[in-house]
Amino acid sequence: MVGETLSGSQKPRISVVIPALNEAAYLPTLLEALAAQTYPADEIIVADAGSTDGTPEIARRYGARVVKGGSPAVGRNAGAQVATGDLILFLDADVVPPPDFIERAVAEFLQKGYDVATARMVPWDGNLMERIVHDAANLYFILMQSILPYAPGFCILVRRSLHGKIGGFNETLRMSEDVDYVRRAARFGRFGVLTSTSIPVSMRRFRRDGMLQVGMKYLWCEAQMLRGKPIREIPFKYEFGAFPPPSRMDRRPPRHRRSLPVSLSPEVLQRAIQKTLSRRFGDLLSDPLTVLEKFSPEKAGLSRLPSVLRRATKEPPARLKSLLRRPLRPGQPSPTEGPLASNGLPRRQ
C-alpha cells in the first residue's frame, strides 16, 4: 500500500479527470466511489461537453471542478490543462472504482516505475459471457503491453509531465484516441497494465448495441491502427454520451479480482507471442517491422528478427487488402491530412 511505502511528503498528488456528456444517471455513483477512496484524489475535474441533464450541477455538488469539454479527447485535454497533480487519472463516468483502487494503483505504478498505465477491467453489471470476454481482453493486454500498448480511455494513469510532453490526446481522432495516446506515451516512458487492482465498468454500450456489433467496430479500428491510418472518419455510428439510465445498478461494493492465473511469467509469454506473430501472421501486414518500430521495438526484441521476415512480408495478400480497404461513400472526398508537428499531431493553423 502507498501508506506503507511512502511518507506523507512523498505521496504524489492525484488529479482525476472525467469527460462527461449527460451523465447524471452515472456520475453520482462514480463521485461517491471517489469520495470513499482510502487514498483520495487531491482534485476531481469534470470536463462537461454541454450536458442538458444537470451533469455540471451534480459535479459541483460533490466538490468537483467543472471545465468546458467536448469529445472525450477534448475533454481529457481540457481537464489535464488545469490539473495540478503529479499523476493524472483519466476515468469515464460509468466506472465504479473499489475503495482502495487509487491506493493500489498508485502503489504498483510507482513500485514498477511506470510512466503511463491502465488497469485490468471487469464488468460491474456483466453476465458470464461478458466477464469471459473481459478476462480474455485483460490477458491479451498484459501479454502485448511491451509490444503494442492497449489502454481503454475509461482508465488511464499517467504522469502529468509525460502528458504534456506528448501533447495530450489527439483531438482530431474520432476513435482509438486512447490507444494512440498510450502508444505515443510509450515512446518516452514505460507502459504497463496494473494487476494489483481492477476497474469495474458498465456494459451499457454492449447492452444497447450488442456485443458482436461493438466488437466488430473495435476490430475495424484496430485494423486501421495497424495500417497506420488515423481514424478521423468512421463508416458507422458511434455515440458519446447518448445512454439511458441504468436498468439495474449493483450496489454491492466492487471486489478486487486476483491477477489472471498465468503459470508462466509475462516476459516468457510475451516472447512466445512475438515469435508467433512474426512467424504466422507476418503476411497480414505490409511490413510488420515498420509498424512496430513506432512502439519501442527494442523492448519487443524485434530488431533481432531475421531479415527474411521483412522480405517475406513486403506485400499483403490481395484478399486482405480488399477486406481492410474501406470504400468511400458516394460523394465523399478523399481524406487529406495537413502537416504534422514533431509530436505527430496536426499543426494548428
C-alpha positions as CSV (number, residue, x, y, z in Angstrom):
1,M,0.0,0.0,0.0
2,V,1.0,3.6,-0.6
3,G,0.8,4.5,3.1
4,E,3.3,1.7,3.9
5,T,5.9,2.7,1.3
6,L,5.7,6.4,1.2
7,S,5.8,9.2,3.7
8,G,3.3,12.0,3.7
9,S,5.7,14.3,1.9
10,Q,6.4,11.7,-0.8
11,K,2.8,10.9,-1.8
12,P,2.2,12.1,-5.3
13,R,-0.7,14.5,-5.8
14,I,-3.6,12.9,-7.8
15,S,-5.8,14.7,-10.3
16,V,-8.9,12.7,-11.6
17,V,-10.2,13.9,-14.9
18,I,-13.7,12.8,-16.1
19,P,-15.0,13.8,-19.6
20,A,-18.8,13.8,-19.5
21,L,-21.9,14.4,-21.6
22,N,-25.4,13.9,-20.0
23,E,-24.1,11.5,-17.3
24,A,-26.5,12.5,-14.5
25,A,-27.5,8.9,-14.1
26,Y,-24.0,7.5,-13.7
27,L,-21.8,10.4,-12.4
28,P,-23.0,10.4,-8.8
29,T,-22.0,6.8,-8.3
30,L,-18.5,7.5,-9.5
31,L,-18.1,10.6,-7.4
32,E,-19.4,8.7,-4.3
33,A,-16.8,6.0,-5.0
34,L,-14.0,8.6,-5.3
35,A,-15.1,10.2,-2.1
36,A,-14.8,6.8,-0.3
37,Q,-11.2,6.1,-1.5
38,T,-8.6,5.2,1.1
39,Y,-6.2,7.4,-0.8
40,P,-8.4,10.2,-2.0
41,A,-7.6,12.3,-5.1
42,D,-6.4,15.8,-4.4
43,E,-8.8,17.2,-7.1
44,I,-11.6,16.0,-9.3
45,I,-12.2,17.7,-12.7
46,V,-15.2,17.1,-14.8
47,A,-15.0,18.3,-18.4
48,D,-18.6,18.8,-19.5
49,A,-19.4,18.7,-23.2
50,G,-22.6,20.7,-23.0
51,S,-24.9,18.5,-20.9
52,T,-28.6,19.2,-20.6
53,D,-29.4,16.9,-17.7
54,G,-27.7,18.7,-14.9
55,T,-24.4,16.9,-15.0
56,P,-22.3,20.1,-14.2
57,E,-24.5,20.9,-11.2
58,I,-24.1,17.3,-9.9
59,A,-20.3,17.6,-10.3
60,R,-20.2,20.9,-8.4
61,R,-22.4,19.5,-5.7
62,Y,-19.8,16.8,-5.0
63,G,-17.0,19.3,-4.9
64,A,-15.6,18.7,-8.4
65,R,-14.3,21.4,-10.6
66,V,-16.1,21.8,-13.9
67,V,-14.5,22.9,-17.2
68,K,-15.7,23.1,-20.7
69,G,-15.2,19.8,-22.6
70,G,-16.1,18.3,-26.0
71,S,-15.3,14.9,-27.4
72,P,-13.6,12.5,-25.0
73,A,-10.1,13.6,-26.3
74,V,-11.0,17.3,-26.0
75,G,-12.5,16.8,-22.5
76,R,-9.5,14.9,-21.2
77,N,-7.1,17.5,-22.5
78,A,-9.1,20.3,-21.1
79,G,-9.1,18.7,-17.7
80,A,-5.4,17.9,-17.8
81,Q,-4.7,21.5,-18.7
82,V,-5.9,22.8,-15.4
83,A,-4.8,19.8,-13.3
84,T,-2.2,20.3,-10.7
85,G,-1.4,16.7,-9.6
86,D,1.8,14.8,-10.2
87,L,-0.3,12.0,-11.6
88,I,-3.5,12.3,-13.7
89,L,-6.1,9.5,-13.6
90,F,-8.4,9.6,-16.5
91,L,-11.8,7.9,-15.8
92,D,-15.1,7.7,-17.5
93,A,-18.4,8.4,-15.8
94,D,-19.6,4.8,-15.9
95,V,-16.8,3.2,-13.9
96,V,-17.1,2.3,-10.1
97,P,-13.6,2.0,-8.6
98,P,-13.3,0.0,-5.3
99,P,-12.5,1.9,-2.2
100,D,-8.8,1.2,-2.4
101,F,-8.4,1.4,-6.1
102,I,-6.3,4.6,-6.2
103,E,-4.1,3.4,-3.3
104,R,-3.4,0.0,-5.0
105,A,-3.0,1.6,-8.5
106,V,-0.5,4.3,-7.4
107,A,1.5,1.9,-5.2
108,E,2.0,-0.5,-8.1
109,F,2.6,2.3,-10.6
110,L,5.4,3.7,-8.5
111,Q,6.9,0.4,-7.5
112,K,7.2,-0.8,-11.1
113,G,8.4,2.6,-12.4
114,Y,5.6,3.1,-14.9
115,D,5.0,6.4,-16.6
116,V,1.6,5.5,-18.1
117,A,-0.6,2.6,-17.2
118,T,-4.1,1.1,-17.3
119,A,-5.7,-1.5,-15.0
120,R,-7.5,-4.8,-15.6
121,M,-11.2,-4.2,-16.4
122,V,-14.2,-6.1,-15.1
123,P,-17.9,-5.6,-15.9
124,W,-19.7,-4.5,-12.7
125,D,-23.1,-5.4,-14.2
126,G,-22.0,-8.1,-16.6
127,N,-23.1,-11.6,-17.3
128,L,-20.8,-14.7,-17.5
129,M,-20.1,-14.2,-21.2
130,E,-19.1,-10.6,-20.7
131,R,-16.8,-11.5,-17.9
132,I,-15.1,-14.1,-20.0
133,V,-14.6,-11.6,-22.8
134,H,-13.1,-9.1,-20.5
135,D,-10.8,-11.7,-18.9
136,A,-9.6,-12.6,-22.4
137,A,-9.0,-8.9,-23.2
138,N,-7.1,-8.4,-20.0
139,L,-4.8,-11.3,-20.8
140,Y,-4.2,-10.0,-24.3
141,F,-3.4,-6.5,-23.0
142,I,-1.0,-7.9,-20.4
143,L,0.9,-10.1,-23.0
144,M,1.1,-7.2,-25.5
145,Q,2.0,-4.4,-23.1
146,S,5.6,-4.2,-24.2
147,I,4.8,-4.8,-27.9
148,L,1.7,-2.9,-28.7
149,P,0.2,-1.0,-25.7
150,Y,-3.5,-1.0,-25.3
151,A,-5.5,1.0,-22.8
152,P,-9.2,1.8,-22.6
153,G,-9.9,5.5,-22.2
154,F,-12.0,4.9,-19.1
155,C,-8.9,4.2,-17.1
156,I,-5.5,5.7,-17.8
157,L,-3.0,6.7,-15.1
158,V,-0.2,8.9,-16.4
159,R,2.5,11.3,-15.1
160,R,1.4,14.9,-15.9
161,S,4.8,15.7,-17.2
162,L,4.5,12.9,-19.8
163,H,1.0,14.0,-20.8
164,G,2.4,17.5,-21.6
165,K,5.5,16.1,-23.4
166,I,3.4,14.2,-26.0
167,G,0.9,17.0,-26.4
168,G,-2.0,15.2,-24.8
169,F,-4.7,13.3,-26.7
170,N,-5.1,13.7,-30.4
171,E,-8.3,15.7,-30.7
172,T,-8.7,15.1,-34.4
173,L,-9.3,11.3,-33.9
174,R,-12.9,10.0,-33.9
175,M,-12.0,6.7,-32.2
176,S,-9.0,4.9,-30.7
177,E,-7.6,8.1,-29.3
178,D,-6.9,6.2,-26.1
179,V,-4.7,3.6,-27.9
180,D,-3.0,6.3,-29.9
181,Y,-2.3,8.2,-26.7
182,V,-0.6,5.3,-24.8
183,R,1.4,4.2,-27.8
184,R,2.8,7.7,-28.2
185,A,3.4,7.9,-24.5
186,A,5.2,4.6,-24.5
187,R,7.9,6.1,-26.8
188,F,9.0,8.3,-24.0
189,G,8.2,6.3,-20.9
190,R,7.3,2.9,-19.5
191,F,3.8,1.5,-20.1
192,G,2.2,-1.3,-18.1
193,V,-1.1,-3.0,-17.1
194,L,-1.7,-2.8,-13.4
195,T,-2.6,-6.3,-12.0
196,S,-3.0,-5.5,-8.3
197,T,-6.4,-4.0,-8.9
198,S,-9.2,-3.8,-11.4
199,I,-11.6,-1.2,-12.6
200,P,-15.3,-2.1,-12.8
201,V,-17.0,-0.6,-15.8
202,S,-20.6,-0.6,-17.1
203,M,-21.7,-2.8,-20.0
204,R,-24.2,-0.1,-21.2
205,R,-22.8,0.1,-24.7
206,F,-22.7,-3.7,-25.2
207,R,-26.3,-3.9,-23.9
208,R,-27.6,-1.2,-26.3
209,D,-25.6,-2.0,-29.4
210,G,-24.8,-5.7,-28.9
211,M,-21.5,-7.4,-28.1
212,L,-20.9,-8.6,-31.7
213,Q,-21.6,-5.2,-33.3
214,V,-19.4,-3.3,-30.8
215,G,-16.6,-5.9,-31.2
216,M,-16.6,-5.6,-35.0
217,K,-16.3,-1.8,-34.6
218,Y,-13.3,-2.2,-32.4
219,L,-11.7,-4.7,-34.8
220,W,-12.2,-2.3,-37.6
221,C,-10.4,0.4,-35.6
222,E,-7.5,-1.9,-34.7
223,A,-7.1,-2.8,-38.4
224,Q,-6.9,0.9,-39.2
225,M,-4.3,1.5,-36.4
226,L,-2.1,-1.4,-37.6
227,R,-2.2,0.1,-41.1
228,G,-1.0,3.4,-39.7
229,K,-4.3,5.1,-40.7
230,P,-5.5,7.8,-38.3
231,I,-9.2,7.3,-37.5
232,R,-10.7,10.7,-38.4
233,E,-13.7,9.3,-40.2
234,I,-15.8,6.3,-39.3
235,P,-18.3,4.4,-41.6
236,F,-20.6,3.6,-38.7
237,K,-22.5,5.2,-35.8
238,Y,-20.6,5.6,-32.5
239,E,-22.1,8.0,-30.0
240,F,-20.7,9.7,-26.9
241,G,-22.9,10.5,-24.0
242,A,-26.2,9.0,-25.5
243,F,-27.0,6.4,-23.0
244,P,-30.2,5.9,-21.0
245,P,-30.2,5.5,-17.2
246,P,-29.0,2.1,-16.0
247,S,-31.7,-0.6,-15.8
248,R,-30.0,-2.1,-12.8
249,M,-27.3,-0.9,-10.5
250,D,-25.3,-3.4,-8.4
251,R,-24.9,-1.6,-5.1
252,R,-22.6,-4.3,-3.7
253,P,-19.0,-2.9,-3.2
254,P,-16.9,-4.0,-6.2
255,R,-14.3,-6.6,-5.2
256,H,-10.8,-6.9,-6.4
257,R,-10.1,-9.9,-8.5
258,R,-6.8,-11.7,-8.4
259,S,-4.4,-11.5,-11.3
260,L,-5.1,-13.8,-14.2
261,P,-3.9,-17.3,-13.5
262,V,-0.9,-17.3,-15.8
263,S,1.6,-20.1,-14.9
264,L,4.4,-18.6,-17.0
265,S,6.0,-15.2,-16.4
266,P,4.6,-12.4,-18.6
267,E,8.1,-11.9,-20.1
268,V,8.2,-15.6,-21.3
269,L,4.7,-15.3,-22.7
270,Q,5.5,-12.1,-24.5
271,R,8.5,-13.6,-26.2
272,A,6.3,-16.5,-27.3
273,I,3.7,-14.1,-28.7
274,Q,6.3,-12.2,-30.6
275,K,7.6,-15.3,-32.3
276,T,4.2,-16.5,-33.1
277,L,3.1,-13.1,-34.6
278,S,6.2,-12.9,-36.7
279,R,6.0,-16.5,-37.9
280,R,2.3,-17.0,-38.6
281,F,0.8,-13.5,-39.1
282,G,3.6,-11.7,-40.8
283,D,1.6,-11.8,-44.1
284,L,-1.2,-9.8,-42.6
285,L,0.8,-6.6,-42.6
286,S,2.7,-4.9,-45.4
287,D,5.7,-4.5,-43.2
288,P,5.3,-5.6,-39.5
289,L,8.7,-4.2,-38.6
290,T,7.9,-0.7,-39.9
291,V,4.6,-0.7,-38.0
292,L,6.0,-2.0,-34.7
293,E,9.1,0.2,-34.8
294,K,6.8,3.1,-33.8
295,F,6.2,1.4,-30.5
296,S,9.5,0.8,-28.9
297,P,10.8,-2.2,-30.9
298,E,13.8,-2.7,-28.7
299,K,11.5,-3.6,-25.9
300,A,9.9,-6.2,-28.0
301,G,13.1,-7.6,-29.4
302,L,12.0,-7.0,-33.0
303,S,15.4,-5.6,-34.0
304,R,16.7,-9.2,-33.8
305,L,14.2,-10.7,-36.2
306,P,15.7,-12.2,-39.3
307,S,15.7,-10.1,-42.4
308,V,13.8,-12.9,-44.2
309,L,10.7,-11.7,-42.4
310,R,10.9,-8.3,-44.0
311,R,11.4,-9.9,-47.4
312,A,8.5,-12.3,-46.9
313,T,6.1,-9.6,-45.9
314,K,6.6,-6.8,-48.5
315,E,3.1,-7.1,-49.9
316,P,-0.1,-8.2,-48.1
317,P,-2.4,-10.6,-49.9
318,A,-4.9,-9.1,-52.3
319,R,-7.8,-10.6,-50.3
320,L,-6.7,-9.0,-47.1
321,K,-6.3,-5.6,-48.9
322,S,-9.9,-5.8,-50.0
323,L,-11.1,-6.7,-46.5
324,L,-9.3,-3.8,-44.8
325,R,-9.8,-1.2,-47.5
326,R,-12.8,1.0,-46.6
327,P,-14.6,2.2,-49.7
328,L,-15.6,5.9,-49.8
329,R,-19.2,6.7,-49.5
330,P,-20.8,8.3,-52.6
331,G,-19.8,11.9,-52.8
332,Q,-17.3,11.7,-50.1
333,P,-14.0,13.4,-50.9
334,S,-10.7,11.6,-50.4
335,P,-9.3,12.4,-46.9
336,T,-6.3,14.7,-46.8
337,E,-4.0,15.3,-43.9
338,G,-2.3,18.5,-43.1
339,P,1.3,18.9,-41.9
340,L,2.2,17.3,-38.7
341,A,4.1,18.7,-35.7
342,S,7.0,17.0,-34.0
343,N,4.7,15.1,-31.7
344,G,2.7,13.6,-34.5
345,L,-0.3,15.8,-34.1
346,P,-1.7,18.1,-36.9
347,R,-0.3,21.6,-36.6
348,R,-2.6,24.3,-35.5
349,Q,-3.4,26.7,-38.3
